[in-house]
Structure formats: structure tokens, C-alpha cells
């Protein structure tokens, strides 16, 4: 059933038509890339997310349009999510938690960052198995689709069983190379666009709270989670970051809102484990109902009252045109 649901979500993500607040900019990126040589598409672009531009170029060569780009992006994102979700004790709760914002808003609107988050799920799985070098490669691939993803590189050191000079040297080298090749121009743009202009993100504070609440829960029950996923240090750092982001959001709402997307796996991990911490069967059942109701309410309120929901509603799919 999860596999069938994953296919359905890939179709919804990949086949969407004129959906999401960034639909027109993504169309511009595709049209700019179409007909270019590969080298020109990589070098002469306004976005410089190399992986995403290469994907646009390939889809242009195959004449599959932006729908091909969205389909491959949807596959990468959905595969990463479900690979992570099936490792949770309550995978359907993971899906419930992900649908309102991660799927509906992010995967249908923020294509590049959704791919990066898909790679994040793969990286967390690799880190949970202490596959350090594999996780480094995965994080690097994620930065090719959204450069802010490079902030996850330090997790490699945190999770490692033993911190060796070789690991530190390789991580430092990769971080410096990534910063120089991928981040230099982007950091200047990010500071100017998000911080100096004080760009505000409507609903950003609520989305940050959605990370902070499970963050608080994780900290309170820290000793009860056990070591069933080998990422206790990561979840603790994510939890602390979710709390630190609350005051920071008042100064740089959109910047913190976009960075907080990388903390969403914390929601999935905590809420898919939390009912199992509760010993009483009745209270456990109530906790599941509360989680489902809370995220249903988030989706209901956003679709009906957000001023940006009109970019997503009514949903259109190229297969139904």
C-alpha cells in the first residue's frame, strides 16, 4: 500500500500543471536551458544550482518539458521520503505528518529544495548505518540542487563513531570546495535578498513551531527514545535548532523558514515514535488521533485561509488536460 501511495504521489508531483508559487520562474529556467549546450546551461544560468540545471538540460534534449523535470524531481523526493518512512515504527503516521506541508507545499512548490530534502532522507539513512563517506556523497549531491543543503555537512562528524584526522580532513576539504564552487555567489544573494531586505514569510512562524513542538517533545523524553535509529545526536541538534529558530524568525523570517525545511524529518521521526512511548493503550490511541487531527487541521486551514493557497488550488494535472 505504501508503494502504491508513493506512485500516486509521484504522479501528483510530476504531472502537476501551473501549480506552486514558483511555477513561472521554473518555466523560465527550463526555457532558458532549452536549446543550450550542456556547458552553457551550467555556466550561463541565473540560479547556478548545477544538478537542477543539468536535469533541465536533459529533459530539454528529450523534449519532455518542465513536466519531465518535475517527474524526476518527484521520484527523487518521494523515493527518499519513503525509504526513510518505512524505517519508522508507524510509517503511515510519517505520511500523515508529511502530507500537509512537505508534500503539498514543498514538493509541489519548491522543486529544487524538495529534491535536496529527498537526498536528506537518504543521508540520514546512511548516517544511521554509519556509512560516513556515502552520506558525504549524498549531501554533496543534494547541494547540487539547493546550496543551502551544505549546512548538513557537519552532521557527518557528529554521527561518526570515531572522529579521525582523515574524516575531519576530508569533510573540511569537501566543505571548503563546496563553499567556493557552490556557495560563494549564493551567500551574497541570500544575504541581500533575505536578510538586508527583511523579506517576510507569511506563515513562517507557524511552520517553525511545527518543528519546535516535536523538538520540545524529543528533549523532554530524550532518554526514552532508545538507540533504535543511531541518530540521537542528530535529533537532539535538530531539536535545539528548532528552538533557536523561533527568535531568529523575527529577524529573518523567510531565511529561517527555508532553512527550517531541513528540520522536517524531526517531525516525522518524533511523531512516528511518540505513541509507542505511551504505555497506556487508550492514551496511545488518543495520541495517534491527536496527531492526525492536528495535521489535518494544518492542511485545512492552509488550503482555505492562506493567501498563497490560490497558487496550489485548484489542482491541475497534465494527464487530465
Backbone bond lengths (Angstrom), bond angles and torsions (degrees), N, CA, C in turn:
res aa  C-N    CA-C-N  psi(-1)  N-CA   C-N-CA  omega(-1)  CA-C   N-CA-C  phi
1 X - - - 1.459 - - 1.527 111.60 -
2 X 1.310 116.60 -40.82 1.462 119.47 177.61 1.525 110.61 -62.64
3 X 1.336 116.57 -40.20 1.463 120.68 179.47 1.525 110.46 -63.32
4 X 1.333 117.57 -44.00 1.468 121.26 178.86 1.526 110.46 -64.18
5 X 1.329 116.12 -39.23 1.462 119.81 178.96 1.525 110.13 -66.59
6 X 1.325 116.72 -35.62 1.466 120.63 177.80 1.522 110.68 -63.12
7 X 1.333 116.70 -42.24 1.473 120.70 177.78 1.523 110.48 -61.56
8 X 1.333 116.28 -43.30 1.462 120.68 178.45 1.525 110.81 -58.99
9 X 1.325 117.11 -44.19 1.463 120.91 -179.17 1.531 111.35 -66.55
10 X 1.330 117.40 -36.73 1.462 120.45 177.08 1.526 110.11 -61.97
11 X 1.333 116.63 -42.33 1.472 120.93 177.99 1.523 110.59 -63.75
12 X 1.328 116.93 -41.98 1.466 121.14 179.76 1.528 110.53 -64.54
13 X 1.337 116.84 -42.21 1.467 120.71 -178.50 1.523 110.83 -73.46
14 X 1.338 116.03 -48.42 1.466 119.95 -173.67 1.504 114.24 -73.93
15 X 1.327 117.10 -31.40 1.461 119.42 -176.14 1.510 114.91 -94.25
16 X 1.326 116.88 3.88 1.460 118.95 -176.23 1.529 111.54 -62.15
17 X 1.329 115.44 146.48 1.460 121.03 -179.77 1.523 110.06 -128.15
18 X 1.337 115.67 121.98 1.463 122.31 178.30 1.532 111.20 56.16
19 X 1.324 115.81 44.02 1.458 121.99 -179.43 1.524 109.14 -118.51
20 X 1.322 116.25 136.54 1.458 121.86 177.68 1.519 111.98 101.53
21 X 1.315 115.12 147.29 1.457 120.48 -177.45 1.509 113.89 -66.02
22 X 1.337 118.12 -21.63 1.463 121.66 -178.17 1.527 112.66 -104.37
23 X 1.329 117.00 18.64 1.469 119.54 -177.60 1.524 111.85 -58.71
24 X 1.313 117.19 -48.66 1.468 120.45 -177.77 1.527 112.84 -64.45
25 X 1.341 119.69 -45.21 1.473 119.04 175.46 1.519 113.08 -58.84
26 X 1.329 117.80 -37.51 1.463 120.05 178.57 1.528 110.90 -68.42
27 X 1.319 116.66 -34.81 1.466 119.99 175.37 1.526 110.14 -63.96
28 X 1.334 116.02 -39.32 1.465 120.61 178.53 1.527 109.83 -63.58
29 X 1.324 117.39 -44.04 1.461 120.74 179.68 1.529 111.01 -60.88
30 X 1.333 115.81 -41.62 1.467 119.05 179.96 1.531 110.64 -66.03
31 X 1.327 116.48 -45.20 1.464 120.42 -178.80 1.527 111.93 -64.77
32 X 1.337 116.15 -34.45 1.462 119.74 177.46 1.525 111.17 -66.71
33 X 1.319 115.88 -35.93 1.455 120.97 -177.19 1.526 111.86 -79.29
34 X 1.327 116.27 -31.64 1.465 120.88 -176.18 1.536 110.74 -59.96
35 X 1.301 116.02 127.55 1.461 120.98 177.56 1.514 113.88 89.60
36 X 1.344 118.21 -10.89 1.460 121.00 178.18 1.526 110.32 -79.35
37 X 1.313 115.62 160.64 1.459 119.44 166.95 1.522 108.04 -73.79
38 X 1.314 117.40 159.73 1.460 120.82 -177.96 1.522 111.32 -60.53
39 X 1.318 116.91 -44.42 1.467 119.78 -178.29 1.525 111.17 -63.75
40 X 1.314 116.53 -39.09 1.465 119.99 179.94 1.526 110.84 -69.65
41 X 1.338 115.93 -37.06 1.462 119.76 178.75 1.521 111.16 -63.77
42 X 1.329 116.35 -34.54 1.461 120.54 -178.89 1.522 111.16 -76.27
43 X 1.333 116.13 -44.15 1.463 120.78 -173.81 1.511 112.23 -82.19
44 X 1.314 117.83 -44.71 1.462 121.36 -173.77 1.525 110.89 -98.57
45 X 1.299 116.83 69.62 1.454 120.06 174.81 1.516 109.10 -136.77
46 X 1.317 114.53 155.71 1.462 119.76 -175.84 1.520 112.61 -84.49
47 X 1.333 116.73 -7.41 1.456 119.50 -173.12 1.521 111.73 -110.92
48 X 1.318 116.64 -35.23 1.465 124.76 175.71 1.522 114.38 59.34
49 X 1.345 117.88 22.66 1.455 120.74 167.86 1.518 106.59 -86.29
50 X 1.321 115.56 95.95 1.455 122.46 -165.56 1.522 112.20 -57.78
51 X 1.333 116.88 -45.99 1.460 119.96 -178.18 1.506 112.15 -59.90
52 X 1.332 116.36 -42.92 1.464 120.04 -178.91 1.528 111.03 -68.46
53 X 1.325 117.13 -38.50 1.458 119.93 179.68 1.524 111.54 -69.20
54 X 1.333 117.48 -36.61 1.464 120.73 175.94 1.531 109.73 -64.23
55 X 1.330 116.41 -41.00 1.461 119.89 177.48 1.528 110.54 -61.84
56 X 1.332 117.59 -42.49 1.460 121.21 176.84 1.522 110.89 -61.02
57 X 1.325 116.35 -42.35 1.464 120.55 -179.69 1.531 111.45 -63.46
58 X 1.325 116.64 -43.19 1.466 120.53 179.42 1.533 110.47 -63.49
59 X 1.317 116.48 -44.63 1.464 119.59 179.16 1.522 111.03 -65.44
60 X 1.338 116.43 -32.07 1.465 119.95 175.74 1.516 111.65 -66.40
61 X 1.336 116.53 -40.96 1.461 120.51 177.92 1.528 111.19 -63.95
62 X 1.311 116.60 -33.79 1.467 121.21 179.23 1.524 112.21 -87.58
63 X 1.339 115.94 -3.77 1.465 122.89 179.24 1.541 111.76 58.70
64 X 1.334 115.78 39.70 1.463 120.86 -179.35 1.529 112.69 -98.64
65 X 1.322 115.72 -4.43 1.451 120.08 175.49 1.516 113.41 68.17
66 X 1.327 114.73 -169.67 1.459 120.41 -178.59 1.527 110.64 -67.98
67 X 1.344 116.45 -19.14 1.461 119.96 178.72 1.532 110.57 -68.20
68 X 1.324 116.43 -35.73 1.458 120.08 175.33 1.515 110.99 -65.54
69 X 1.335 115.63 -40.56 1.467 120.77 177.35 1.518 110.20 -60.86
70 X 1.340 116.25 -47.44 1.458 120.64 -178.54 1.526 111.89 -66.86
71 X 1.344 116.40 -34.02 1.464 119.73 -179.91 1.531 111.09 -66.08
72 X 1.335 116.36 -48.08 1.467 119.61 178.90 1.524 110.30 -64.67
73 X 1.337 116.26 -41.03 1.473 119.90 177.79 1.519 110.27 -61.37
74 X 1.336 116.36 -42.06 1.456 120.87 179.16 1.516 112.30 -64.03
75 X 1.330 117.00 -38.14 1.465 121.10 178.18 1.519 110.31 -64.93
76 X 1.338 116.86 -45.20 1.465 120.43 179.98 1.521 111.46 -62.12
77 X 1.331 115.67 -45.00 1.460 120.01 -179.22 1.526 111.39 -66.72
78 X 1.315 116.84 -49.75 1.468 121.10 -175.31 1.522 111.59 -66.35
79 X 1.327 116.79 -39.87 1.466 119.93 178.46 1.518 110.71 -61.89
80 X 1.340 116.58 -44.03 1.459 120.24 178.11 1.512 111.77 -61.67
81 X 1.337 116.20 -44.63 1.463 119.45 -178.89 1.522 111.75 -62.51
82 X 1.327 117.48 -49.91 1.461 119.75 -175.69 1.522 112.14 -70.53
83 X 1.340 117.49 -30.26 1.465 119.66 174.22 1.518 110.37 -61.27
84 X 1.336 116.07 -34.93 1.466 122.08 177.05 1.522 110.93 -77.15
85 X 1.331 116.98 -44.07 1.466 121.70 -174.10 1.521 112.40 -63.87
86 X 1.335 117.46 -38.57 1.469 119.28 -177.61 1.524 111.54 -68.94
87 X 1.312 117.29 -14.10 1.462 121.18 176.45 1.522 111.87 -87.87
88 X 1.327 117.15 -4.88 1.447 121.89 177.06 1.531 109.54 -86.03
89 X 1.333 118.12 150.57 1.469 119.90 -179.62 1.523 113.31 -67.18
90 X 1.334 117.06 -26.80 1.467 121.91 178.31 1.534 108.32 -126.69
91 X 1.335 117.82 77.32 1.470 120.47 -174.00 1.518 114.28 -62.00
92 X 1.345 117.69 -30.32 1.465 118.65 179.85 1.524 111.27 -71.00
93 X 1.326 117.17 -30.03 1.468 119.93 172.99 1.527 109.24 -65.99
94 X 1.322 116.90 -38.23 1.468 120.93 176.35 1.519 110.18 -57.42
95 X 1.321 116.01 -41.96 1.465 120.55 -179.96 1.525 111.44 -67.91
96 X 1.333 116.42 -41.77 1.466 121.08 177.84 1.526 110.70 -58.79
97 X 1.330 116.00 -43.22 1.462 121.31 -179.30 1.533 110.86 -66.38
98 X 1.328 116.90 -35.61 1.464 121.05 -174.70 1.523 113.85 -79.86
99 X 1.323 118.18 -29.53 1.467 121.17 -171.59 1.530 113.86 -58.96
100 X 1.342 120.85 -53.44 1.473 119.98 -170.51 1.520 114.79 -58.51
101 X 1.324 117.73 -43.96 1.462 118.74 -175.43 1.526 112.80 -112.89
102 X 1.328 117.06 -51.17 1.463 119.89 -175.10 1.517 111.41 -62.18
103 X 1.321 117.67 -43.54 1.456 119.80 -179.63 1.530 112.25 -84.48
104 X 1.336 116.05 -55.40 1.467 118.93 -172.96 1.524 112.17 -65.55
105 X 1.319 117.24 -46.41 1.466 120.14 -175.51 1.530 111.91 -88.57
106 X 1.332 116.86 -52.77 1.465 119.69 -172.40 1.525 112.25 -73.06
107 X 1.340 117.17 -55.02 1.464 118.65 -175.22 1.525 112.52 -69.18
108 X 1.342 117.37 -26.30 1.464 120.40 178.53 1.521 112.26 -94.19
109 X 1.322 117.43 -2.61 1.454 119.29 -177.09 1.511 114.60 -130.98
110 X 1.324 117.16 -45.40 1.464 121.06 -176.82 1.533 108.99 -103.84
111 X 1.327 117.35 75.24 1.462 121.52 -170.34 1.515 112.73 -56.56
112 X 1.333 117.33 -51.35 1.466 120.59 -176.21 1.520 112.00 -62.13
113 X 1.319 116.09 -45.11 1.456 118.48 -177.28 1.527 111.25 -72.60
114 X 1.332 117.71 -28.17 1.456 119.55 176.61 1.524 110.89 -65.10
115 X 1.347 116.75 -37.87 1.462 119.94 176.38 1.527 110.05 -64.36
116 X 1.328 116.26 -43.20 1.469 120.17 178.00 1.527 110.66 -59.20
117 X 1.334 117.36 -40.34 1.463 120.60 179.04 1.526 110.69 -68.04
118 X 1.339 116.78 -34.40 1.456 119.77 173.44 1.520 110.79 -59.02
119 X 1.334 116.32 -43.64 1.468 120.25 175.62 1.528 111.26 -65.53
120 X 1.336 117.06 -31.47 1.460 119.72 178.01 1.518 111.07 -61.54
121 X 1.326 117.10 -42.21 1.461 120.18 178.07 1.528 110.70 -60.98
122 X 1.337 116.33 -43.10 1.468 119.68 177.47 1.533 110.51 -62.74
123 X 1.331 116.65 -39.72 1.466 120.83 -179.42 1.529 110.77 -65.15
124 X 1.328 117.02 -41.05 1.465 120.76 179.12 1.529 111.00 -63.92
125 X 1.331 116.13 -38.08 1.469 119.84 177.15 1.526 109.86 -64.60
126 X 1.329 116.20 -45.08 1.473 120.26 179.16 1.525 110.95 -62.19
127 X 1.329 116.57 -42.70 1.464 120.60 179.81 1.526 111.44 -65.80
128 X 1.339 116.34 -35.52 1.466 119.33 179.49 1.520 111.68 -65.24
129 X 1.334 116.11 -23.45 1.470 121.52 176.84 1.524 112.05 -100.64
130 X 1.325 116.31 11.55 1.467 123.92 179.84 1.531 112.14 58.98
131 X 1.333 117.03 31.45 1.464 121.66 174.62 1.530 107.92 -87.71
132 X 1.324 115.26 80.45 1.459 121.26 -169.93 1.522 112.25 -65.59
133 X 1.317 117.10 -51.28 1.457 119.43 -176.63 1.529 111.54 -68.04
134 X 1.336 116.28 -34.45 1.466 118.94 175.91 1.523 110.43 -63.39
135 X 1.323 116.67 -40.94 1.463 120.01 179.86 1.522 111.30 -66.51
136 X 1.332 117.63 -35.30 1.465 120.98 177.01 1.523 110.30 -62.26
137 X 1.327 116.16 -44.47 1.466 120.90 179.51 1.529 109.95 -63.38
138 X 1.331 117.14 -42.59 1.466 121.26 -178.88 1.525 110.67 -63.82
139 X 1.340 116.45 -44.67 1.468 119.68 179.19 1.522 110.39 -63.49
140 X 1.330 116.84 -40.15 1.457 119.95 177.99 1.527 110.80 -61.45
141 X 1.329 117.44 -42.61 1.468 120.70 177.75 1.525 110.65 -61.94
142 X 1.331 116.00 -38.25 1.461 119.28 178.42 1.511 113.05 -63.34
143 X 1.347 116.49 -35.93 1.470 119.78 179.14 1.525 111.75 -66.49
144 X 1.334 117.28 -20.53 1.464 120.15 178.01 1.524 111.91 -71.31
145 X 1.335 116.25 -17.22 1.462 120.36 178.34 1.530 111.87 -103.82
146 X 1.324 117.23 -28.50 1.467 120.00 174.26 1.519 108.14 -155.63
147 X 1.316 116.89 117.55 1.456 121.27 -168.62 1.524 113.85 -66.99
148 X 1.335 117.37 -25.52 1.459 119.39 179.04 1.519 111.45 -62.44
149 X 1.322 116.93 -18.19 1.455 121.55 -179.84 1.529 112.05 -63.05
150 X 1.323 116.64 -18.22 1.471 121.14 179.71 1.520 112.21 -62.95
151 X 1.327 117.94 -17.15 1.468 120.25 179.45 1.527 111.64 -65.64
152 X 1.331 117.70 -12.97 1.464 120.32 -179.52 1.522 113.10 -86.23
153 X 1.327 118.96 -6.61 1.458 121.26 -179.85 1.533 113.17 -54.11
154 X 1.345 119.70 -41.55 1.477 119.35 -179.00 1.521 114.44 -60.58
155 X 1.334 118.21 -19.77 1.462 120.20 179.21 1.526 111.54 -60.43
156 X 1.325 115.78 -28.03 1.460 120.40 -178.62 1.525 110.60 -60.86
157 X 1.319 116.37 -42.32 1.469 121.16 179.27 1.525 110.59 -70.13
158 X 1.316 116.58 -39.07 1.460 121.56 -176.41 1.519 111.37 -63.66
159 X 1.334 116.53 -40.47 1.461 121.05 -173.69 1.518 112.38 -81.97
160 X 1.324 117.30 -28.34 1.458 120.47 -174.46 1.511 113.42 -52.59
161 X 1.328 115.93 138.01 1.466 120.47 178.61 1.520 110.96 -62.37
162 X 1.318 115.07 -42.64 1.458 120.42 178.90 1.516 109.05 -131.22
163 X 1.306 116.37 132.03 1.464 121.20 178.04 1.524 108.12 -89.78
164 X 1.317 116.75 107.57 1.458 121.82 -179.04 1.523 109.67 -105.72
165 X 1.314 114.96 160.86 1.467 120.24 179.04 1.519 110.25 -60.45
166 X 1.344 117.42 -38.85 1.465 120.90 -178.75 1.519 111.26 -63.51
167 X 1.333 116.90 -42.89 1.466 120.51 179.37 1.530 110.78 -62.99
168 X 1.319 115.71 -45.24 1.465 119.95 -179.68 1.525 110.48 -63.00
169 X 1.332 116.35 -42.73 1.456 120.78 -178.67 1.525 111.23 -64.19
170 X 1.337 116.91 -46.62 1.468 120.54 -179.24 1.525 110.63 -64.59
171 X 1.336 116.71 -43.53 1.459 120.29 179.60 1.521 110.92 -63.10
172 X 1.325 117.13 -43.69 1.454 121.46 179.57 1.522 110.83 -63.33
173 X 1.328 116.40 -42.56 1.452 121.15 179.44 1.522 110.86 -62.63
174 X 1.325 116.62 -47.10 1.464 120.36 179.69 1.524 111.37 -63.15
175 X 1.326 115.97 -40.38 1.463 119.81 179.69 1.527 111.30 -63.62
176 X 1.336 116.81 -43.95 1.458 120.64 -179.87 1.527 111.44 -66.07
177 X 1.330 116.02 -43.26 1.467 119.83 179.24 1.528 110.14 -64.08
178 X 1.329 116.48 -43.46 1.463 120.51 178.69 1.523 110.79 -62.85
179 X 1.323 116.32 -42.34 1.461 120.12 -179.82 1.525 110.85 -62.31
180 X 1.325 116.17 -41.05 1.462 119.64 -177.58 1.531 111.73 -72.50
181 X 1.323 116.65 -46.15 1.462 120.60 -174.51 1.524 113.07 -81.01
182 X 1.334 116.32 -31.56 1.453 119.45 -170.40 1.517 114.84 -112.88
183 X 1.332 116.88 -33.29 1.454 119.36 -167.45 1.519 115.62 -102.10
184 X 1.333 118.29 -21.18 1.454 120.83 -168.68 1.528 112.15 -55.60
185 X 1.337 116.03 -56.91 1.461 119.35 -179.47 1.519 111.67 -67.76
186 X 1.318 115.84 -35.23 1.454 120.02 -176.12 1.521 111.92 -68.07
187 X 1.331 116.96 -37.39 1.461 120.13 179.60 1.528 110.35 -61.49
188 X 1.331 116.56 -43.42 1.471 119.93 177.92 1.526 110.66 -60.56
189 X 1.344 116.32 -43.50 1.466 120.11 178.49 1.526 110.54 -64.84
190 X 1.350 116.47 -42.05 1.456 121.27 -177.01 1.525 110.83 -63.11
191 X 1.332 115.91 -43.89 1.465 119.98 179.91 1.519 110.57 -64.25
192 X 1.339 116.86 -45.19 1.457 120.98 -178.42 1.519 111.59 -66.10
193 X 1.342 116.09 -45.93 1.464 120.35 -171.70 1.520 112.52 -76.38
194 X 1.337 116.38 -41.41 1.449 119.71 -172.77 1.526 114.21 -97.44
195 X 1.328 116.67 -35.70 1.457 119.05 -173.45 1.527 112.51 -97.16
196 X 1.327 116.92 -55.60 1.458 119.42 -175.98 1.524 111.40 -64.68
197 X 1.348 116.66 -34.81 1.455 119.65 179.72 1.529 112.20 -85.79
198 X 1.356 115.68 -0.79 1.471 121.31 179.02 1.518 111.59 50.74
199 X 1.316 116.38 43.38 1.456 121.34 -178.78 1.522 109.86 -60.94
200 X 1.328 116.58 130.78 1.453 121.92 -176.04 1.518 110.24 -105.25
201 X 1.327 116.13 139.81 1.459 121.90 -179.90 1.517 109.00 -112.46
202 X 1.350 115.97 110.54 1.457 119.78 178.30 1.519 109.93 -63.65
203 X 1.309 116.18 132.76 1.453 120.75 179.91 1.518 113.38 81.31
204 X 1.333 116.82 -3.86 1.457 120.14 -177.89 1.519 112.32 -60.83
205 X 1.329 116.54 -39.67 1.460 120.05 -178.66 1.526 110.81 -63.73
206 X 1.331 116.86 -39.89 1.462 120.82 178.72 1.526 110.33 -63.76
207 X 1.324 116.51 -43.04 1.460 120.24 -179.39 1.530 111.26 -66.36
208 X 1.331 115.98 -33.66 1.466 119.72 176.44 1.528 109.97 -68.75
209 X 1.335 116.87 -38.81 1.462 120.57 176.27 1.526 111.60 -63.38
210 X 1.334 116.68 -31.97 1.462 120.41 178.92 1.526 110.97 -63.53
211 X 1.325 116.92 -26.12 1.468 120.55 172.73 1.523 111.25 -85.44
212 X 1.333 116.01 -35.34 1.469 120.02 -174.41 1.524 112.08 -68.68
213 X 1.330 117.27 -37.74 1.470 119.74 -178.32 1.528 111.38 -61.58
214 X 1.351 119.80 -52.52 1.471 117.82 175.14 1.524 112.57 -64.65
215 X 1.345 116.41 -26.64 1.464 119.34 175.43 1.513 111.13 -62.45
216 X 1.329 116.37 -44.48 1.468 121.22 177.75 1.524 110.42 -63.89
217 X 1.336 115.50 -43.12 1.471 120.24 179.55 1.528 110.18 -60.59
218 X 1.341 116.27 -42.62 1.461 119.32 -179.08 1.532 111.27 -63.35
219 X 1.337 115.99 -42.34 1.468 120.13 -179.56 1.527 110.96 -65.50
220 X 1.342 116.88 -42.17 1.466 120.90 -179.00 1.530 111.22 -62.33
221 X 1.337 115.67 -43.33 1.473 120.24 -177.06 1.523 111.50 -102.79
222 X 1.308 116.28 30.43 1.469 121.06 -172.38 1.526 112.86 -52.93
223 X 1.302 117.95 -42.13 1.463 121.60 -174.76 1.534 112.52 -80.76
224 X 1.325 117.30 -5.67 1.460 119.64 -177.92 1.536 113.35 -98.93
225 X 1.322 116.77 -7.15 1.470 118.31 -176.21 1.523 111.42 -75.52
226 X 1.330 117.00 -27.64 1.461 119.34 -177.90 1.518 111.00 76.38
227 X 1.300 116.02 -172.64 1.461 121.59 -178.22 1.527 110.42 -116.72
228 X 1.325 115.79 48.58 1.459 120.06 -174.85 1.528 113.04 -86.71
229 X 1.311 118.34 -3.79 1.462 119.27 178.38 1.521 111.78 -135.16
230 X 1.312 117.67 -0.21 1.470 123.83 173.89 1.529 114.25 60.82
231 X 1.317 117.19 23.07 1.464 119.78 -178.74 1.524 111.48 -127.68
232 X 1.335 116.21 31.20 1.461 119.41 -176.50 1.529 112.15 -57.78
233 X 1.335 116.25 -39.63 1.466 119.55 179.85 1.534 110.98 -66.08
234 X 1.330 115.87 -38.30 1.463 119.97 179.49 1.521 110.50 -65.08
235 X 1.344 116.96 -47.09 1.467 119.37 -179.11 1.520 111.02 -64.70
236 X 1.333 117.04 -34.18 1.457 119.82 177.84 1.527 110.70 -66.20
237 X 1.329 116.56 -42.27 1.469 120.57 178.22 1.525 110.19 -66.02
238 X 1.328 116.81 -42.39 1.459 120.61 176.44 1.532 110.45 -59.37
239 X 1.339 115.74 -40.97 1.468 119.81 -179.26 1.520 111.14 -64.94
240 X 1.319 116.47 -44.69 1.473 120.80 178.80 1.525 109.98 -63.90
241 X 1.340 116.42 -42.85 1.469 120.64 179.08 1.519 110.80 -61.41
242 X 1.335 117.09 -39.01 1.466 120.22 -179.26 1.523 111.11 -62.51
243 X 1.328 117.21 -31.65 1.461 121.14 177.81 1.524 111.55 -79.16
244 X 1.324 116.56 -38.30 1.466 121.03 178.84 1.529 110.04 -65.30
245 X 1.331 116.70 -33.47 1.464 120.89 -178.61 1.532 112.83 -66.24
246 X 1.317 117.41 -22.40 1.471 119.57 -177.77 1.528 111.31 -61.47
247 X 1.352 119.91 -56.92 1.476 117.99 178.45 1.529 112.54 -66.96
248 X 1.346 117.73 -32.79 1.458 119.74 -179.48 1.524 111.82 -65.30
249 X 1.331 116.43 -28.34 1.465 120.00 -177.66 1.526 112.49 -64.63
250 X 1.331 117.19 -21.20 1.461 119.79 179.27 1.527 111.61 -75.56
251 X 1.337 117.16 -17.86 1.459 121.21 -178.61 1.530 112.49 -103.06
252 X 1.324 116.72 -31.39 1.472 120.98 -179.07 1.516 108.02 -143.62
253 X 1.319 115.82 73.88 1.455 121.56 -170.79 1.525 113.05 -58.03
254 X 1.332 117.20 -52.60 1.460 120.27 -175.29 1.521 111.94 -70.46
255 X 1.326 116.80 -40.11 1.465 120.38 179.62 1.526 110.59 -60.10
256 X 1.336 117.23 -47.94 1.457 121.45 -179.62 1.524 110.39 -69.24
257 X 1.335 116.34 -35.86 1.460 120.64 178.28 1.524 110.53 -59.69
258 X 1.338 117.03 -45.50 1.468 120.37 -179.53 1.528 111.49 -68.63
259 X 1.322 117.85 -39.26 1.462 120.11 178.66 1.525 111.42 -68.46
260 X 1.333 115.84 -31.84 1.467 119.45 -178.34 1.522 112.19 -68.39
261 X 1.329 117.64 -14.19 1.467 120.12 176.98 1.523 110.87 -60.00
262 X 1.330 116.37 -31.01 1.466 119.68 -179.02 1.528 112.19 -75.33
263 X 1.338 117.15 -5.75 1.466 120.85 176.97 1.528 111.58 -95.17
264 X 1.324 118.14 -5.02 1.464 121.31 -177.42 1.529 112.84 -57.80
265 X 1.359 119.68 -36.31 1.471 117.94 176.20 1.525 113.46 -54.08
266 X 1.332 117.67 -25.36 1.464 120.62 176.35 1.524 110.43 -62.38
267 X 1.341 117.43 -42.73 1.461 120.53 176.81 1.525 110.96 -57.96
268 X 1.324 115.01 -46.17 1.460 120.29 -176.93 1.523 110.86 -64.02
269 X 1.329 116.00 -43.84 1.465 120.25 -178.87 1.528 111.46 -65.20
270 X 1.329 116.59 -49.58 1.469 120.42 -174.37 1.520 111.37 -65.32
271 X 1.340 117.56 -50.38 1.461 119.24 -173.63 1.525 112.88 -73.28
272 X 1.332 117.80 -22.98 1.464 118.87 176.19 1.531 111.86 -82.85
273 X 1.324 117.01 -8.98 1.463 122.08 176.21 1.534 112.76 -107.52
274 X 1.329 116.13 -29.98 1.463 121.01 -169.69 1.535 113.73 -54.91
275 X 1.349 119.94 -45.38 1.472 118.36 -178.87 1.522 113.10 -59.09
276 X 1.321 117.67 -28.39 1.460 120.49 -178.02 1.524 112.47 -75.02
277 X 1.333 116.21 -17.33 1.472 119.68 176.50 1.521 110.60 -73.60
278 X 1.333 115.91 -28.84 1.465 121.61 -177.61 1.527 109.76 -77.86
279 X 1.303 117.61 124.92 1.457 122.88 -175.51 1.526 112.47 -80.74
280 X 1.323 116.51 -38.11 1.468 120.84 -178.41 1.528 110.18 -71.63
281 X 1.344 117.32 125.80 1.462 121.63 -175.71 1.524 112.51 -63.28
282 X 1.318 116.60 -38.30 1.469 120.22 -179.29 1.526 110.21 -66.64
283 X 1.337 116.22 -47.31 1.457 120.19 179.65 1.527 110.91 -65.35
284 X 1.326 116.12 -33.30 1.458 119.83 177.26 1.529 110.33 -63.70
285 X 1.325 115.59 -45.15 1.465 119.84 177.77 1.517 111.98 -62.27
286 X 1.333 115.78 -40.09 1.471 120.34 178.58 1.520 110.49 -63.64
287 X 1.340 116.77 -40.08 1.470 120.23 -179.79 1.528 111.28 -62.34
288 X 1.330 116.43 -38.43 1.466 120.07 177.76 1.528 110.16 -64.80
289 X 1.327 116.76 -43.59 1.469 121.15 179.46 1.524 110.71 -62.55
290 X 1.333 116.46 -41.67 1.466 121.08 -179.63 1.530 110.72 -63.58
291 X 1.324 117.01 -43.12 1.473 120.74 179.15 1.527 110.40 -61.38
292 X 1.340 116.27 -47.22 1.470 120.34 -179.78 1.523 110.64 -62.89
293 X 1.335 116.68 -44.49 1.466 120.85 -178.70 1.525 111.47 -64.43
294 X 1.332 116.68 -39.62 1.463 120.66 -178.11 1.523 111.09 -63.79
295 X 1.322 117.14 -45.41 1.460 119.82 -178.61 1.530 111.75 -75.01
296 X 1.333 117.26 -29.51 1.463 120.05 172.76 1.527 110.12 -64.24
297 X 1.333 116.13 -39.65 1.462 121.32 178.25 1.524 110.75 -64.91
298 X 1.334 117.33 -40.99 1.466 121.09 177.46 1.522 110.49 -57.83
299 X 1.329 116.35 -46.99 1.465 120.63 -179.22 1.525 111.12 -65.82
300 X 1.323 116.98 -42.32 1.459 121.96 -179.32 1.523 111.41 -62.39
301 X 1.326 116.08 -47.36 1.470 120.36 -178.87 1.525 110.55 -65.62
302 X 1.334 117.56 -44.12 1.466 119.98 -177.39 1.525 111.14 -63.91
303 X 1.332 117.41 -46.54 1.466 120.41 -177.59 1.525 112.29 -65.05
304 X 1.325 116.80 -30.44 1.468 120.05 -174.21 1.525 114.41 -97.68
305 X 1.338 117.47 -23.94 1.459 118.52 -171.96 1.526 114.81 -123.98
306 X 1.313 118.46 -13.45 1.462 119.32 178.11 1.524 109.86 -72.32
307 X 1.325 115.68 136.90 1.463 118.75 179.59 1.524 111.72 -73.71
308 X 1.338 117.01 -12.40 1.457 120.52 178.64 1.531 112.42 -97.13
309 X 1.331 117.42 -5.89 1.466 120.06 -177.59 1.518 112.20 -61.95
310 X 1.323 117.47 -22.79 1.470 120.55 -179.47 1.521 112.08 -63.45
311 X 1.337 117.43 -20.11 1.462 120.27 176.06 1.532 111.42 -74.93
312 X 1.318 116.48 -16.88 1.463 121.98 -178.50 1.535 112.50 -109.13
313 X 1.326 116.42 -22.19 1.459 121.55 -174.58 1.526 109.39 -121.23
314 X 1.356 119.81 133.40 1.473 125.53 -0.30 1.527 111.11 -77.61
315 X 1.321 116.07 147.80 1.456 120.53 179.11 1.525 110.28 -70.17
316 X 1.342 115.84 137.59 1.454 121.93 177.58 1.529 109.21 -127.73
317 X 1.340 116.13 142.00 1.453 121.80 179.38 1.515 108.96 -129.52
318 X 1.339 116.80 137.16 1.450 122.03 -177.07 1.519 111.39 -59.99
319 X 1.338 118.06 -26.78 1.461 121.17 179.83 1.520 112.33 -71.90
320 X 1.333 115.61 -16.91 1.467 119.94 -178.54 1.516 112.75 -105.83
321 X 1.350 116.36 5.27 1.466 119.60 -177.98 1.532 110.24 -77.58
